[in-house]
Amino acid sequence: MPASWECVSRDRAGNLSCGLPGKMNNAMADSSPSCSAELSRRVLRLQVFTVLWMTLEAAISLGSAWHSHSPALLAFGGDSLVELLSAGVVIWRFRFAFNETQAARIAGALLFALAALVVLTSVLNFLGYREARRSMAGMGILLAAAVVMPWLGRGKRRLAAVTSSAALKADAAESSLCGYMAWIVLSGLAVNAIWHKPWADPVAALALIPLILREGWQAMHAARLGCGCS
């Protein structure tokens, strides 16, 4: 789920620029047009797969959250939707000239709203308003995400280093973070499923709050800096 929408360097005049510091910033400029086109195609293929996966992940997670009254799955599924937005930003970044600042601001606002919703749902769970139930479908998608998302993150990091894209670098961090979040939520759901401890589900949900707030803060911080990589 967004982890680092930040501008990472300044030029000699003090202007913010996006990408990786040092020689990597000139990688795309020094490459041939055919090499640049091939890199763009690789990025787009990876991002199209990400969009398809995140759509499936969000749909199953949110659907399972609705049926099982699981705040942990609600947090994970909501974060998946924001990561879907991030993947879309990267696709637009490599297909069209696109300013990422507005997308970062929107993502930050959505993440803060998600954190508030998860806290509310978790409190209602603790108060006994709705007890979280076992969700085998939710556990299945979490286990799959714990494997798929780190793999996606590694691929995106390699391409981000070559293309010097801040959007792709941020998306790579989000994919890796999604894998960690999947293990946290899976732990809570497994405790509930095996030992019938409904409180484990909202505890897992609340454990995600610092990660979600961190993502939201970084997105809003990048938007305030006016990080518009193109």
N, C-alpha and C positions, 0 to 999 in steps of 0.2 A: 502496500500500500503506500504518497509523496514524501520524499525524505530530504531532498536537498535541491531547492530551486535557486540556489545562490549564484551570484556572479563570483568568479573565483580569482580574478586578477585585475590589475589596473595598468594602463599604458603609461608612458613617461609623462604625458600631460595630465595624468591623474584621472582619466576617464575610465569608467568601469567597462570591462569586457567580459564576455562569457566564454567558457571553454577551459582548457587545461593550460597552466602556465608553461612558459618555455617554448621549445621548438614545436611542440604538438600543435600550437595555435596556427602554425603555417603549413600543417600537413596537407590540408585540402588545397591550399593555394599552390603548393609545390607539386601536387599530383597531376597526372595527365587527365584530360576530360573523360577518357574511357574508364580510367581507374575510379574517378569520382562518381561516374554513373554507376559502376558496379557496386561501389560502397553504398550508394543511395538505395540501390535495389536490394542489397542485403539487409539494410536497416528496415526498409519497407516490408520485406518478407517477415522479418522477426516481429515487427510491430503488428502486422496483420494477424499473425499467430497469437500475439498477446491479446489483441482485441477479441478474437474468437474465444480464447481461453477465459479471459476476465468476464466476458458475457456469460459463459457457462458457469463460472465460479460464483458470480454474483447472484445469478438466478437460483442456483441450487441452495446457496447459503441463506439468502433472504427467504426463499420458500420454506426451507427447513426451520428457520427462525420463527416464521409465522405459525407453523404447525406445532412446534415444540415449545413456544414461548421462551426462546433462548436469547438472552441479551448478548451472550458471547458471539453467537452466530450473526446476530443483527450487526454488531460492531464489525465483524470480519466482512460480512457482505456489503455493508455500507462503504467500508474502506476499499473494497474491490471496485465499487462503482467509481470512486474518485480516481483510482488507478486506471480504470478504463478511460476516463477523461484525459489523464496524462498520456496514455498511449496514443490517443487521438491527436493530441497536441504534437507529438513527435512525427506522426504521419503527415500532418499539415506542414510541419517544419521542413520536411524533406521533399514535399511535393510543391509547395507554394511558399512565397515570401510571407512569413507569419511572425507577428510579435507575440512573445510568450507571456508578457506581463499580465495581460487581462486574464489569461488562463490560470496563471499562478494565483491571482487574487480570488478568482472563483473557487479554485480548489481549496484555498485556505479557508474561505467562508464555509464551504461544505463540510470540511473536516471539523471545524469548531461546532457546527450544528450537529454533526454526527456524535461528537463527544458528549454534548448536552443530552441528546436523545438516549445514548447508552447509559449515562448516569441515571436518568429518570427511570428507564426500564429496569435497571439493576436494583434501584431502591424499592420499586414496586415488587420485584421478585423477593427481596429480603423481607418485606412486610407481609408476604404471603398472598399478595393480590393475585399473582399468577405464578405457579410453580413450574420451573423448567423441567421438561420431560426429555427422555432419551431420543436421540435422532441419529439413526444409522446412516442415513443419506448425508447428513451434515458431517459426520465423522469421516465418511468416505471422501468427500470433496476436500476436507481439511488435510487428510493424509496425502491426497494427490497434489494439493497445492504445496505442501511441505517439500515435495520432490521436484515439481515442475518449476516453481518460482525461483529457487536458487540457480537452477540451470539457465533460465532466461536472464537472470541478473548477470551471470558470468558472460554470456554472449553479448549483452548490451554494453557492459563495461569495456570489452575489447573494442567494439565498434566506436564507442564514445571517445576512446583514447586516440583513434585514428581520425575521426571526423571533427573532434573538438566541439561537439554539440553539448551545451549545458542541459538542454531538454532531455537528451538521451542519457546523459550521465545521471540526471535526477531520476529518470524512469528506471535505470538500472538499480539505483539504491532502493527505490520503491519495491521493485520485484524481490530483491534480497530480503528486505524487511517483511514483506508479505509471507515469506517462508518461515521467519521467526514467529510472526503472529499466528500462523497456522498451528505451530507446535504448542503455543500457549493456550489457544482455544481448545485444541484437541485434548490437552491434559485435563482441562476443566470438564469437558464433555465425557471423557473416559472415566473420571472419578464418579460422576453422576450416574453413568451407565452401569458401572461395575458395583459400586458400593451404595448406590441410591442416595447420594448426597446432593440434593438440588441446589444448595448454597454454592457448590463448586462452580456452577455455570456463571452466576453474576460475579463471583470473585475473579474468574478468568476474564470476564468482560471489563471489569474495573482495572485489571492489570494492563489492558491495552490502552487505557486512557492517556497515560503519559506519552506513549508512542504516537497516538493520533494527534495530541496537542502539539507535540514537537514537529510533526509534519505540517500541521496548520500554521504554526508560527514561522517556520522556514519559508513556506509558500508566501505568506503575507509580507515577510521581510524582503524577499526577492522582488515582490511587486512594488514595495515602497522604494527600493533602489532603482526601479525602472529597468530591470534586466530584460532587454529585448534582443535576444539572439536571433539571428536570421541566417 
